[in-house]
Amino acid sequence: MAWTYSSKDKDSANRSQNQCNPIVVDGILYATSPKLKLLALDAATGEQKWVFDPASQDTSKKGDPMAYYKVCRGVVYWQDKNGDNKRIFYSVGQKTFAIDAENGQPVMSFGKGGYLDLTEDLGRKVNSYVSGTTPGVIYKDLLIIGARVDESEDAAPGHIRAYDVITGKLRWIFHTIPEPGEFGFKTWPDSAAWKHLGSANNWSGMAVDEKRGIVYVPTGSVGGDFYGGHRKGPDLFANCLLALDAATGKYIWHYQVVHHDMWDRDLPANPNLVTLKINGKTIDAVAQITKHGFIFVFDRTNGKPVFPVEEKPVPTANALPGEEPWPTQPIPSLPQPFARQHFGPEDVTDISPETHKDMLEKYNKVKYNTLFTPPSKDGDWILPGFDGGGEWGGAAVDPDTKIMYISNSEMPWAQVMIDVPKNTYDHTLQGTGHAIYNKYCIACHGAGLKGNGTSYPSLVNIDKKYNETQVSQIIANGRNMMPSFKQIPADEKKALLAFVLKLPEKASDAKVMAKEPPSATVNDVPYMMNGYKRFADKDGYPGIKPPWGTLDAVDLTSGKLLWKVPLGEYPELTKKGIPITGTELYGGPLVTKGGLVFVAATKDEKIRAFDKKTGKQVWEAKLPAAGYATPSTYSVDGKQYVVITCGGGKIGSKSGDSYVCFALP
């Protein structure tokens, strides 16, 4: 261990998180804290240079301890040609700040007094959630950004935007749901889709080919995630890898890896740029990992697949009424999948006979297990799950060997659809609140308010933990996985609070109780998913046979999966003689020229190093909290360091606020 740094702003009671992948410029490390303070540290010693606290810029929320429990996975750096003007760009909720890299102060001449408002410049009024969870990219004097938005039917647009790094003025915009006259518009049977649909956003990061001036942008699905009867067609440009002219935003090419997504198969990570030599031909390629365990590899210039991709027929029967599943989905012949693609009864966990019996009974309650089965009330198994497979930690590629390294989770999730509950407005405050809950909350917290694990916590007896003001703040600001729901009208929010917190009705609530249900909109849908449900046993272990998390190596030249090793350990299971199982993983790997792959990401609060040729573990260290982030490496005065963010907070892990840095003696 070379040094540690603690920001001292974790909140264990509310499971704060930190998923930042730090950057280092001229010996200064720039990163964020759990409350999204921007940190500048001496990269060799961990000594604090300065801190920017976004709460100091927002008097409306000053003193609110929950206002900044959002996620920021990194920052970006820009400087002018002379090095006189140096800026850090990073996002806190809907604001993207420009901070002077020398002194940590906002650049007041940028944007709206030092920041951009991500809810603006989208072409229509936005009342729903927009947030910058993943940093944008710099191309010359442009900051190119995406955003996280709601995944419901009323989601904000997910357009890609580029801003002038000096002024903060919008320079270009690419509409991910095409508008009239734009390429892709005619693929939408609904010619007004661009007016009322949203998402198709980039929340997972981008990559820039600076030589060619091309930015590669992976996108997510169109809202809502699981029923597409209101968005018929393939849904361009959702679930695509887009290649855009970085200077102008002009379309160059796209490839859609999932047509008419009904399984939340967002492209979950930034793509990797790599140069391959295949059959004697040198190809500058872009490789994209997916949640469902595939790697798509394309020629950077024209988008042609480097390996054949077949449009294979997929199930379309038993779809929900009004739904029109796409009849085929693209399956790459190579590279080989890095995750399991099928979850049958023979795959149900057998860590003990009792657990196997219990989980097999639960398994059999969900009917379908074939990839790309349309969502239904009978349910289908999603493997890899909604969090991957591949996820936002991304992959690492060795530029010498052309081998890709991926941290891969294999937790099944159950996807079971239900009828959207009919409005229960009965002119009581509780009834009104129940209807509002069904509209905004049921998809994550379930019909019975029981949630599913720590990521989607139970709201049963939430009145014992939070008061009305605190819950109101969480609804307005969001926290961790939960987005902001500031779009909920005040009267509806009042009723929702009454329902969730079991508040008594007052005479002053008569106006709320007299209110009629809101009129139907074009985005109303008849079906929704009955909560996000991991398939875990009573002890919290995945309900599939191990391994549950792996580090994988894939040769991008041959397309072959070279090796898989379990990543992460439950010591209590190892003591029982069960081979190391791996754990769910959040965070990507780092590959070095010295022959190592560093990765944290595990629930057991460790960082490890593996021999990049063989997958053999050669080193590990205990962390103060789980490192759900991607490590960074850098050198100062000829000495190499590896640093990891220790934020914890996810999937039941304790929260942390540390950066831990390692070096050779």
Secondary structure as GFF3:
##gff-version 3
##sequence-region A 1 665
A	DSSP	beta_strand	3	6	.	.	.	ID=ss1
A	DSSP	three_ten_helix	12	14	.	.	.	ID=ss2
A	DSSP	beta_strand	23	25	.	.	.	ID=ss3
A	DSSP	beta_strand	28	32	.	.	.	ID=ss4
A	DSSP	beta_strand	38	42	.	.	.	ID=ss5
A	DSSP	beta_strand	48	52	.	.	.	ID=ss6
A	DSSP	three_ten_helix	54	57	.	.	.	ID=ss7
A	DSSP	beta_strand	76	79	.	.	.	ID=ss8
A	DSSP	beta_strand	86	92	.	.	.	ID=ss9
A	DSSP	beta_strand	95	100	.	.	.	ID=ss10
A	DSSP	beta_strand	115	117	.	.	.	ID=ss11
A	DSSP	beta_strand	130	131	.	.	.	ID=ss12
A	DSSP	beta_strand	137	139	.	.	.	ID=ss13
A	DSSP	beta_strand	142	145	.	.	.	ID=ss14
A	DSSP	beta_strand	148	149	.	.	.	ID=ss15
A	DSSP	beta_strand	160	164	.	.	.	ID=ss16
A	DSSP	beta_strand	170	174	.	.	.	ID=ss17
A	DSSP	three_ten_helix	185	187	.	.	.	ID=ss18
A	DSSP	alpha_helix	193	196	.	.	.	ID=ss19
A	DSSP	beta_strand	207	209	.	.	.	ID=ss20
A	DSSP	beta_strand	214	218	.	.	.	ID=ss21
A	DSSP	beta_strand	240	245	.	.	.	ID=ss22
A	DSSP	beta_strand	251	256	.	.	.	ID=ss23
A	DSSP	beta_strand	272	278	.	.	.	ID=ss24
A	DSSP	beta_strand	281	289	.	.	.	ID=ss25
A	DSSP	beta_strand	295	299	.	.	.	ID=ss26
A	DSSP	beta_strand	309	313	.	.	.	ID=ss27
A	DSSP	beta_strand	328	332	.	.	.	ID=ss28
A	DSSP	three_ten_helix	345	347	.	.	.	ID=ss29
A	DSSP	alpha_helix	353	363	.	.	.	ID=ss30
A	DSSP	beta_strand	380	382	.	.	.	ID=ss31
A	DSSP	beta_strand	395	397	.	.	.	ID=ss32
A	DSSP	beta_strand	403	409	.	.	.	ID=ss33
A	DSSP	beta_strand	413	415	.	.	.	ID=ss34
A	DSSP	beta_strand	417	419	.	.	.	ID=ss35
A	DSSP	alpha_helix	429	440	.	.	.	ID=ss36
A	DSSP	alpha_helix	442	445	.	.	.	ID=ss37
A	DSSP	three_ten_helix	462	464	.	.	.	ID=ss38
A	DSSP	alpha_helix	468	477	.	.	.	ID=ss39
A	DSSP	alpha_helix	490	501	.	.	.	ID=ss40
A	DSSP	three_ten_helix	507	509	.	.	.	ID=ss41
A	DSSP	alpha_helix	510	514	.	.	.	ID=ss42
A	DSSP	beta_strand	527	529	.	.	.	ID=ss43
A	DSSP	beta_strand	533	534	.	.	.	ID=ss44
A	DSSP	beta_strand	549	555	.	.	.	ID=ss45
A	DSSP	beta_strand	561	566	.	.	.	ID=ss46
A	DSSP	alpha_helix	571	574	.	.	.	ID=ss47
A	DSSP	beta_strand	590	591	.	.	.	ID=ss48
A	DSSP	beta_strand	596	599	.	.	.	ID=ss49
A	DSSP	beta_strand	606	611	.	.	.	ID=ss50
A	DSSP	beta_strand	617	622	.	.	.	ID=ss51
A	DSSP	beta_strand	632	636	.	.	.	ID=ss52
A	DSSP	beta_strand	639	648	.	.	.	ID=ss53
A	DSSP	beta_strand	655	663	.	.	.	ID=ss54
###
